[in-house]
Amino acid sequence: MEEVITWIRSKHPDLEGDIAWDTDLIESRLIASVSFLEFIALLEELSGERIDVGSLSVGDFRTLGQINERFLAKVA
Protein backbone atom coordinates (compact mmCIF):
# COMPACT_ATOMS: atom_id res chain seq x y z
CA MET A 1 0.00 0.00 0.00
CA GLU A 2 2.95 2.30 0.47
CA GLU A 3 3.32 2.58 -3.32
CA VAL A 4 -0.37 3.59 -3.62
CA ILE A 5 0.04 6.27 -0.96
CA THR A 6 3.23 7.51 -2.63
CA TRP A 7 1.39 7.74 -5.96
CA ILE A 8 -1.46 9.72 -4.39
CA ARG A 9 1.02 12.07 -2.71
CA SER A 10 2.86 12.57 -6.04
CA LYS A 11 -0.42 13.87 -7.51
CA HIS A 12 -1.05 16.11 -4.48
CA PRO A 13 2.30 17.48 -3.27
CA ASP A 14 0.53 19.95 -0.98
CA LEU A 15 -1.22 17.12 0.92
CA GLU A 16 -0.28 17.14 4.59
CA GLY A 17 -0.61 14.42 7.20
CA ASP A 18 -1.53 10.78 6.84
CA ILE A 19 -4.23 9.42 4.58
CA ALA A 20 -6.59 7.41 6.76
CA TRP A 21 -7.65 3.98 5.48
CA ASP A 22 -11.28 5.13 5.48
CA THR A 23 -10.77 8.49 3.74
CA ASP A 24 -13.06 8.71 0.70
CA LEU A 25 -10.45 9.12 -2.01
CA ILE A 26 -13.03 9.93 -4.69
CA GLU A 27 -14.96 12.58 -2.72
CA SER A 28 -11.73 14.19 -1.55
CA ARG A 29 -10.48 14.12 -5.16
CA LEU A 30 -7.29 12.31 -4.20
CA ILE A 31 -8.01 9.97 -7.11
CA ALA A 32 -9.28 11.94 -10.08
CA SER A 33 -10.57 10.80 -13.45
CA VAL A 34 -7.70 12.51 -15.26
CA SER A 35 -5.12 10.14 -13.77
CA PHE A 36 -7.38 7.12 -13.29
CA LEU A 37 -5.83 4.99 -16.06
CA GLU A 38 -2.38 5.70 -14.66
CA PHE A 39 -3.64 4.53 -11.26
CA ILE A 40 -5.04 1.32 -12.80
CA ALA A 41 -1.63 0.68 -14.40
CA LEU A 42 0.01 1.08 -10.99
CA LEU A 43 -2.41 -1.42 -9.43
CA GLU A 44 -1.75 -3.89 -12.25
CA GLU A 45 1.97 -3.56 -11.68
CA LEU A 46 1.66 -4.02 -7.92
CA SER A 47 -0.78 -6.92 -8.09
CA GLY A 48 0.86 -8.65 -11.04
CA GLU A 49 -2.57 -9.09 -12.61
CA ARG A 50 -4.42 -7.46 -15.46
CA ILE A 51 -7.46 -5.48 -14.31
CA ASP A 52 -10.63 -5.71 -16.39
CA VAL A 53 -11.86 -2.12 -16.29
CA GLY A 54 -15.33 -3.31 -17.31
CA SER A 55 -15.66 -5.13 -14.00
CA LEU A 56 -14.76 -2.13 -11.85
CA SER A 57 -17.01 0.09 -9.78
CA VAL A 58 -16.31 3.40 -8.08
CA GLY A 59 -16.65 1.58 -4.76
CA ASP A 60 -13.47 -0.38 -5.53
CA PHE A 61 -11.50 2.85 -5.17
CA ARG A 62 -13.28 4.77 -2.39
CA THR A 63 -10.76 4.05 0.37
CA LEU A 64 -7.28 2.65 0.85
CA GLY A 65 -8.90 -0.28 2.65
CA GLN A 66 -11.13 -1.09 -0.32
CA ILE A 67 -8.23 -0.77 -2.77
CA ASN A 68 -6.15 -3.09 -0.64
CA GLU A 69 -8.94 -5.64 -0.28
CA ARG A 70 -9.93 -5.63 -3.97
CA PHE A 71 -6.51 -5.49 -5.63
CA LEU A 72 -3.58 -6.03 -3.28
CA ALA A 73 -4.56 -8.36 -0.43
CA LYS A 74 -3.52 -11.43 -2.44
CA VAL A 75 0.02 -10.16 -2.91
CA ALA A 76 0.61 -8.82 0.60
N, CA, C and O atoms as CSV, one atom per row, in Angstrom:
chain,resi,resn,atom,element,x,y,z
A,1,MET,N,N,0.815,-1.207,0.000
A,1,MET,CA,C,0.000,0.000,0.000
A,1,MET,C,C,0.858,1.269,0.000
A,1,MET,O,O,0.397,2.345,-0.383
A,2,GLU,N,N,2.083,1.126,0.426
A,2,GLU,CA,C,2.953,2.303,0.470
A,2,GLU,C,C,3.114,2.924,-0.922
A,2,GLU,O,O,3.175,4.146,-1.053
A,3,GLU,N,N,3.182,2.083,-1.958
A,3,GLU,CA,C,3.321,2.581,-3.324
A,3,GLU,C,C,2.073,3.366,-3.743
A,3,GLU,O,O,2.181,4.374,-4.442
A,4,VAL,N,N,0.892,2.906,-3.317
A,4,VAL,CA,C,-0.370,3.592,-3.624
A,4,VAL,C,C,-0.380,4.964,-2.953
A,4,VAL,O,O,-0.726,5.966,-3.579
A,5,ILE,N,N,-0.004,5.001,-1.696
A,5,ILE,CA,C,0.038,6.267,-0.959
A,5,ILE,C,C,1.059,7.218,-1.584
A,5,ILE,O,O,0.804,8.416,-1.705
A,6,THR,N,N,2.204,6.686,-1.975
A,6,THR,CA,C,3.232,7.506,-2.626
A,6,THR,C,C,2.703,8.079,-3.932
A,6,THR,O,O,2.954,9.243,-4.247
A,7,TRP,N,N,1.967,7.264,-4.703
A,7,TRP,CA,C,1.392,7.739,-5.963
A,7,TRP,C,C,0.394,8.871,-5.701
A,7,TRP,O,O,0.424,9.897,-6.381
A,8,ILE,N,N,-0.480,8.684,-4.723
A,8,ILE,CA,C,-1.464,9.718,-4.388
A,8,ILE,C,C,-0.745,11.006,-3.986
A,8,ILE,O,O,-1.114,12.092,-4.434
A,9,ARG,N,N,0.271,10.884,-3.150
A,9,ARG,CA,C,1.023,12.072,-2.712
A,9,ARG,C,C,1.733,12.754,-3.885
A,9,ARG,O,O,1.869,13.977,-3.897
A,10,SER,N,N,2.188,11.970,-4.872
A,10,SER,CA,C,2.858,12.572,-6.038
A,10,SER,C,C,1.883,13.426,-6.846
A,10,SER,O,O,2.299,14.381,-7.501
A,11,LYS,N,N,0.604,13.097,-6.807
A,11,LYS,CA,C,-0.418,13.869,-7.514
A,11,LYS,C,C,-0.898,15.069,-6.700
A,11,LYS,O,O,-1.515,15.989,-7.236
A,12,HIS,N,N,-0.607,15.048,-5.397
A,12,HIS,CA,C,-1.050,16.115,-4.484
A,12,HIS,C,C,0.099,16.497,-3.547
A,12,HIS,O,O,0.053,16.200,-2.353
A,13,PRO,N,N,1.126,17.152,-4.086
A,13,PRO,CA,C,2.298,17.484,-3.273
A,13,PRO,C,C,2.006,18.379,-2.071
A,13,PRO,O,O,2.800,18.433,-1.132
A,14,ASP,N,N,0.883,19.073,-2.094
A,14,ASP,CA,C,0.529,19.945,-0.977
A,14,ASP,C,C,-0.224,19.207,0.130
A,14,ASP,O,O,-0.563,19.806,1.150
A,15,LEU,N,N,-0.486,17.922,-0.060
A,15,LEU,CA,C,-1.217,17.117,0.923
A,15,LEU,C,C,-0.381,16.938,2.184
A,15,LEU,O,O,0.774,16.515,2.127
A,16,GLU,N,N,-0.979,17.262,3.309
A,16,GLU,CA,C,-0.280,17.141,4.592
A,16,GLU,C,C,-0.901,16.038,5.423
A,16,GLU,O,O,-2.085,15.735,5.274
A,17,GLY,N,N,-0.120,15.444,6.286
A,17,GLY,CA,C,-0.613,14.421,7.197
A,17,GLY,C,C,-0.823,13.080,6.524
A,17,GLY,O,O,-0.570,12.910,5.331
A,18,ASP,N,N,-1.291,12.133,7.320
A,18,ASP,CA,C,-1.534,10.785,6.841
A,18,ASP,C,C,-2.858,10.709,6.093
A,18,ASP,O,O,-3.749,11.536,6.291
A,19,ILE,N,N,-2.970,9.712,5.237
A,19,ILE,CA,C,-4.232,9.422,4.578
A,19,ILE,C,C,-4.838,8.237,5.329
A,19,ILE,O,O,-4.294,7.132,5.307
A,20,ALA,N,N,-5.949,8.475,5.983
A,20,ALA,CA,C,-6.594,7.408,6.759
A,20,ALA,C,C,-7.138,6.337,5.816
A,20,ALA,O,O,-7.513,6.631,4.681
A,21,TRP,N,N,-7.178,5.104,6.292
A,21,TRP,CA,C,-7.649,3.982,5.479
A,21,TRP,C,C,-9.109,4.125,5.096
A,21,TRP,O,O,-9.561,3.474,4.154
A,22,ASP,N,N,-9.865,4.968,5.810
A,22,ASP,CA,C,-11.283,5.127,5.485
A,22,ASP,C,C,-11.590,6.484,4.834
A,22,ASP,O,O,-12.757,6.843,4.682
A,23,THR,N,N,-10.562,7.230,4.456
A,23,THR,CA,C,-10.771,8.491,3.738
A,23,THR,C,C,-11.389,8.185,2.382
A,23,THR,O,O,-10.909,7.299,1.674
A,24,ASP,N,N,-12.438,8.897,2.010
A,24,ASP,CA,C,-13.061,8.708,0.701
A,24,ASP,C,C,-12.169,9.399,-0.337
A,24,ASP,O,O,-12.165,10.624,-0.455
A,25,LEU,N,N,-11.430,8.601,-1.069
A,25,LEU,CA,C,-10.455,9.121,-2.013
A,25,LEU,C,C,-11.096,9.765,-3.235
A,25,LEU,O,O,-10.487,10.616,-3.883
A,26,ILE,N,N,-12.324,9.360,-3.551
A,26,ILE,CA,C,-13.034,9.933,-4.692
A,26,ILE,C,C,-13.615,11.295,-4.305
A,26,ILE,O,O,-13.398,12.290,-4.996
A,27,GLU,N,N,-14.356,11.327,-3.192
A,27,GLU,CA,C,-14.964,12.581,-2.721
A,27,GLU,C,C,-13.914,13.651,-2.436
A,27,GLU,O,O,-14.123,14.830,-2.721
A,28,SER,N,N,-12.791,13.231,-1.875
A,28,SER,CA,C,-11.735,14.187,-1.547
A,28,SER,C,C,-10.853,14.510,-2.756
A,28,SER,O,O,-9.909,15.294,-2.657
A,29,ARG,N,N,-11.174,13.898,-3.895
A,29,ARG,CA,C,-10.479,14.118,-5.159
A,29,ARG,C,C,-9.001,13.731,-5.115
A,29,ARG,O,O,-8.189,14.268,-5.867
A,30,LEU,N,N,-8.664,12.807,-4.238
A,30,LEU,CA,C,-7.289,12.313,-4.201
A,30,LEU,C,C,-7.028,11.366,-5.365
A,30,LEU,O,O,-5.890,11.215,-5.809
A,31,ILE,N,N,-8.084,10.733,-5.855
A,31,ILE,CA,C,-8.008,9.971,-7.108
A,31,ILE,C,C,-8.990,10.655,-8.054
A,31,ILE,O,O,-10.195,10.688,-7.804
A,32,ALA,N,N,-8.461,11.192,-9.127
A,32,ALA,CA,C,-9.285,11.936,-10.080
A,32,ALA,C,C,-9.342,11.199,-11.410
A,32,ALA,O,O,-8.465,10.396,-11.729
A,33,SER,N,N,-10.372,11.479,-12.171
A,33,SER,CA,C,-10.568,10.795,-13.446
A,33,SER,C,C,-9.426,11.038,-14.430
A,33,SER,O,O,-9.146,10.189,-15.276
A,34,VAL,N,N,-8.776,12.175,-14.325
A,34,VAL,CA,C,-7.698,12.505,-15.261
A,34,VAL,C,C,-6.532,11.519,-15.156
A,34,VAL,O,O,-5.894,11.204,-16.161
A,35,SER,N,N,-6.261,11.047,-13.976
A,35,SER,CA,C,-5.123,10.142,-13.769
A,35,SER,C,C,-5.567,8.716,-13.448
A,35,SER,O,O,-4.762,7.900,-12.998
A,36,PHE,N,N,-6.835,8.417,-13.676
A,36,PHE,CA,C,-7.378,7.116,-13.291
A,36,PHE,C,C,-6.693,5.957,-14.019
A,36,PHE,O,O,-6.366,4.949,-13.392
A,37,LEU,N,N,-6.472,6.079,-15.321
A,37,LEU,CA,C,-5.827,4.988,-16.061
A,37,LEU,C,C,-4.395,4.763,-15.596
A,37,LEU,O,O,-3.913,3.630,-15.574
A,38,GLU,N,N,-3.729,5.825,-15.230
A,38,GLU,CA,C,-2.383,5.702,-14.664
A,38,GLU,C,C,-2.439,4.935,-13.335
A,38,GLU,O,O,-1.571,4.111,-13.046
A,39,PHE,N,N,-3.465,5.216,-12.537
A,39,PHE,CA,C,-3.637,4.528,-11.262
A,39,PHE,C,C,-3.923,3.038,-11.484
A,39,PHE,O,O,-3.398,2.194,-10.758
A,40,ILE,N,N,-4.748,2.714,-12.476
A,40,ILE,CA,C,-5.036,1.318,-12.801
A,40,ILE,C,C,-3.739,0.606,-13.196
A,40,ILE,O,O,-3.501,-0.525,-12.773
A,41,ALA,N,N,-2.912,1.256,-13.993
A,41,ALA,CA,C,-1.627,0.682,-14.402
A,41,ALA,C,C,-0.752,0.391,-13.190
A,41,ALA,O,O,-0.089,-0.645,-13.133
A,42,LEU,N,N,-0.749,1.301,-12.222
A,42,LEU,CA,C,0.010,1.080,-10.992
A,42,LEU,C,C,-0.513,-0.149,-10.259
A,42,LEU,O,O,0.273,-0.988,-9.820
A,43,LEU,N,N,-1.827,-0.263,-10.125
A,43,LEU,CA,C,-2.407,-1.417,-9.429
A,43,LEU,C,C,-2.104,-2.722,-10.156
A,43,LEU,O,O,-1.864,-3.745,-9.516
A,44,GLU,N,N,-2.111,-2.696,-11.489
A,44,GLU,CA,C,-1.755,-3.892,-12.254
A,44,GLU,C,C,-0.308,-4.287,-11.991
A,44,GLU,O,O,0.005,-5.466,-11.823
A,45,GLU,N,N,0.560,-3.302,-11.957
A,45,GLU,CA,C,1.974,-3.560,-11.682
A,45,GLU,C,C,2.162,-4.147,-10.282
A,45,GLU,O,O,2.895,-5.121,-10.106
A,46,LEU,N,N,1.506,-3.559,-9.303
A,46,LEU,CA,C,1.663,-4.015,-7.920
A,46,LEU,C,C,1.044,-5.389,-7.677
A,46,LEU,O,O,1.587,-6.195,-6.921
A,47,SER,N,N,-0.087,-5.651,-8.315
A,47,SER,CA,C,-0.779,-6.925,-8.091
A,47,SER,C,C,-0.256,-8.035,-8.985
A,47,SER,O,O,-0.426,-9.217,-8.684
A,48,GLY,N,N,0.388,-7.650,-10.098
A,48,GLY,CA,C,0.863,-8.649,-11.043
A,48,GLY,C,C,-0.261,-9.245,-11.879
A,48,GLY,O,O,-0.075,-10.273,-12.531
A,49,GLU,N,N,-1.422,-8.604,-11.863
A,49,GLU,CA,C,-2.575,-9.093,-12.613
A,49,GLU,C,C,-3.169,-7.987,-13.470
A,49,GLU,O,O,-3.136,-6.808,-13.117
A,50,ARG,N,N,-3.708,-8.403,-14.599
A,50,ARG,CA,C,-4.420,-7.458,-15.463
A,50,ARG,C,C,-5.774,-7.149,-14.838
A,50,ARG,O,O,-6.437,-8.045,-14.316
A,51,ILE,N,N,-6.185,-5.895,-14.888
A,51,ILE,CA,C,-7.462,-5.479,-14.312
A,51,ILE,C,C,-8.444,-5.214,-15.447
A,51,ILE,O,O,-8.186,-4.399,-16.332
A,52,ASP,N,N,-9.563,-5.908,-15.406
A,52,ASP,CA,C,-10.626,-5.710,-16.392
A,52,ASP,C,C,-11.420,-4.478,-15.975
A,52,ASP,O,O,-12.213,-4.534,-15.035
A,53,VAL,N,N,-11.205,-3.367,-16.675
A,53,VAL,CA,C,-11.863,-2.117,-16.288
A,53,VAL,C,C,-13.381,-2.207,-16.393
A,53,VAL,O,O,-14.090,-1.437,-15.745
A,54,GLY,N,N,-13.885,-3.129,-17.197
A,54,GLY,CA,C,-15.329,-3.313,-17.309
A,54,GLY,C,C,-15.954,-3.891,-16.064
A,54,GLY,O,O,-17.163,-3.779,-15.862
A,55,SER,N,N,-15.133,-4.516,-15.217
A,55,SER,CA,C,-15.661,-5.134,-13.998
A,55,SER,C,C,-15.520,-4.231,-12.769
A,55,SER,O,O,-15.859,-4.635,-11.657
A,56,LEU,N,N,-15.027,-3.027,-12.971
A,56,LEU,CA,C,-14.760,-2.126,-11.847
A,56,LEU,C,C,-15.978,-1.279,-11.495
A,56,LEU,O,O,-16.841,-1.004,-12.329
A,57,SER,N,N,-16.014,-0.877,-10.225
A,57,SER,CA,C,-17.009,0.093,-9.784
A,57,SER,C,C,-16.286,1.166,-8.977
A,57,SER,O,O,-15.181,0.939,-8.485
A,58,VAL,N,N,-16.899,2.308,-8.845
A,58,VAL,CA,C,-16.307,3.401,-8.075
A,58,VAL,C,C,-16.002,2.938,-6.654
A,58,VAL,O,O,-15.011,3.362,-6.058
A,59,GLY,N,N,-16.845,2.079,-6.118
A,59,GLY,CA,C,-16.649,1.579,-4.761
A,59,GLY,C,C,-15.334,0.851,-4.559
A,59,GLY,O,O,-14.835,0.776,-3.436
A,60,ASP,N,N,-14.764,0.312,-5.629
A,60,ASP,CA,C,-13.475,-0.383,-5.527
A,60,ASP,C,C,-12.340,0.562,-5.169
A,60,ASP,O,O,-11.273,0.119,-4.744
A,61,PHE,N,N,-12.560,1.864,-5.337
A,61,PHE,CA,C,-11.500,2.855,-5.173
A,61,PHE,C,C,-11.808,3.908,-4.117
A,61,PHE,O,O,-11.068,4.885,-4.000
A,62,ARG,N,N,-12.869,3.741,-3.353
A,62,ARG,CA,C,-13.277,4.772,-2.390
A,62,ARG,C,C,-12.269,4.992,-1.276
A,62,ARG,O,O,-12.021,6.131,-0.881
A,63,THR,N,N,-11.685,3.918,-0.766
A,63,THR,CA,C,-10.764,4.048,0.371
A,63,THR,C,C,-9.522,3.196,0.145
A,63,THR,O,O,-9.516,2.300,-0.698
A,64,LEU,N,N,-8.482,3.482,0.899
A,64,LEU,CA,C,-7.279,2.654,0.849
A,64,LEU,C,C,-7.614,1.217,1.242
A,64,LEU,O,O,-7.077,0.271,0.665
A,65,GLY,N,N,-8.495,1.057,2.217
A,65,GLY,CA,C,-8.897,-0.280,2.653
A,65,GLY,C,C,-9.566,-1.061,1.534
A,65,GLY,O,O,-9.288,-2.247,1.356
A,66,GLN,N,N,-10.443,-0.413,0.778
A,66,GLN,CA,C,-11.128,-1.089,-0.324
A,66,GLN,C,C,-10.160,-1.412,-1.457
A,66,GLN,O,O,-10.259,-2.478,-2.065
A,67,ILE,N,N,-9.238,-0.520,-1.746
A,67,ILE,CA,C,-8.231,-0.770,-2.775
A,67,ILE,C,C,-7.379,-1.962,-2.367
A,67,ILE,O,O,-7.106,-2.844,-3.181
A,68,ASN,N,N,-6.966,-1.988,-1.128
A,68,ASN,CA,C,-6.147,-3.091,-0.635
A,68,ASN,C,C,-6.905,-4.413,-0.741
A,68,ASN,O,O,-6.369,-5.403,-1.239
A,69,GLU,N,N,-8.133,-4.425,-0.276
A,69,GLU,CA,C,-8.935,-5.643,-0.283
A,69,GLU,C,C,-9.193,-6.147,-1.702
A,69,GLU,O,O,-9.083,-7.343,-1.972
A,70,ARG,N,N,-9.531,-5.241,-2.593
A,70,ARG,CA,C,-9.932,-5.633,-3.971
A,70,ARG,C,C,-8.740,-6.010,-4.843
A,70,ARG,O,O,-8.844,-6.920,-5.666
A,71,PHE,N,N,-7.603,-5.320,-4.676
A,71,PHE,CA,C,-6.512,-5.493,-5.626
A,71,PHE,C,C,-5.194,-6.011,-5.042
A,71,PHE,O,O,-4.419,-6.643,-5.760
A,72,LEU,N,N,-4.925,-5.761,-3.776
A,72,LEU,CA,C,-3.584,-6.029,-3.277
A,72,LEU,C,C,-3.498,-7.064,-2.157
A,72,LEU,O,O,-2.401,-7.522,-1.839
A,73,ALA,N,N,-4.597,-7.435,-1.566
A,73,ALA,CA,C,-4.559,-8.357,-0.430
A,73,ALA,C,C,-3.913,-9.697,-0.783
A,73,ALA,O,O,-3.264,-10.316,0.060
A,74,LYS,N,N,-4.089,-10.139,-2.011
A,74,LYS,CA,C,-3.523,-11.430,-2.437
A,74,LYS,C,C,-2.006,-11.412,-2.509
A,74,LYS,O,O,-1.362,-12.449,-2.355
A,75,VAL,N,N,-1.434,-10.237,-2.744
A,75,VAL,CA,C,0.021,-10.156,-2.907
A,75,VAL,C,C,0.745,-9.678,-1.653
A,75,VAL,O,O,1.974,-9.618,-1.621
A,76,ALA,N,N,-0.015,-9.344,-0.637
A,76,ALA,CA,C,0.607,-8.823,0.603
A,76,ALA,C,C,1.332,-9.904,1.363
A,76,ALA,O,O,1.905,-9.637,2.419
